[in-house]
Amino acid sequence: EKMKVAAQKEDFDIISVIPAPLLTAIDRFLKAGLAITTLLFIAAGGAITAEAWSKASKSPLPGDIDQFIVNIVEPNFTPCLLVLLGFSVSLGIFAALQLGSSGSQYRED
């Protein structure tokens, strides 16, 4: 019923038809995803830097660590950045939708 009324209006507001607990869950998911991928991206950058420094200084890292960085971290560095960008853009769009919602705009009657 609520969606039918909202759909008949010219300015359909998707935020007004989504339940508040779901909005909170979406917000928390996007923020947690952004935080986790940011930390992983920074850690991966540090690991790649350490591996590059070990090659340049000719002081090798332990074999298991070097293999982990070369085989796991380096190939997943760019995809991690894309996931980070996806979370960032999604959170920005979500926040813009919330701010553009009729429920968040101040009006004097």
N, C-alpha and C positions, 0 to 999 in steps of 0.2 A: 504494500500500500504506500509506504513512504517512498519507495523507489519510483512508483508510477507518478506520484505527485512531483517528485524531483525531476523526473524525465520530461514532464510536460512543461516545466519552466524553461525559459530560454537559456539561463545560465546554470547549467547542471553542476552541482557541487559534490564531487565524489567523496570528499572528506566528511560531509554531513551524513552520508548513509552508511559509513563504516563505523562499527561499534567502537567505543572508546578503548576497551581493553585490547582490541585488535590493533588500533593505532599505536598504542603503547608498545605492543609486542613487535610491530614492524619497526618502530623507532629504535627500540633496544637491539633488535637483530642487526639493523644497519650500522648502528654505532659500535656494537661489539665486533662485527665483521670488519669495519674500518680500522678499529684499534688493533685487532689481531693481525690483519694483513700488513698494517704499517709496521708493527713490531717484527714480523717475519721478514719484510722487505729490508728493514734496517739491519737485522741480524745476517741476512744473506749477503748484503753489501759488505758488512764487516768480514764475513767469512771469505768472500772473494778477494777482498783487499789483503787479508792475511795470507791467502794462497799466492797471490801475486807478489807480495813482499818476500815470501819464502823462496820463490823462484828467482827474484831479482837479487836477493842477498845471498843466494846459494846456501841457505840454511834450511834444509827440507823439513817439512812438517811430518809427523808420524804418518805412516802409510795409510792407515785406515781413515784418518781425518782428511788427508789429501784426496783419497779416492771418493770419499763422501762429498767433498766440495765439488770435485770435477764431475762426478757422475750424477749427483742429485741436485745440489744447490745451483750450479751454473745453468743447467738446462731449464730449470724452473724459475729463474730470476725474472725473465720478461713476462711469462704468464702470471707470476705473482704481482707484477706491476699492473697488468691488465685487470686482475681481480681487484686490486686496490683502487684503481681508477673506476671500476664498475661500482664498488661500494660508495666511493666518494660522490660520483655523479648521481647515483640512486638516492643517497641521503640528501643531496642538494635539491633534487626534484621533489622529493617527499616534503622537505621543509618549505619549499616554494608553494606547493599545493596547500599545505597547512596554513601558511601565511596569507594566501590568496582566498582562503575559505571565508564564507560569509560569517561564520561563527567567530572568527578571529579579528574581524574588523570592528573598530569602534564607531558607534553611531549615537548621536543624540536625537532622541525622539521628541 
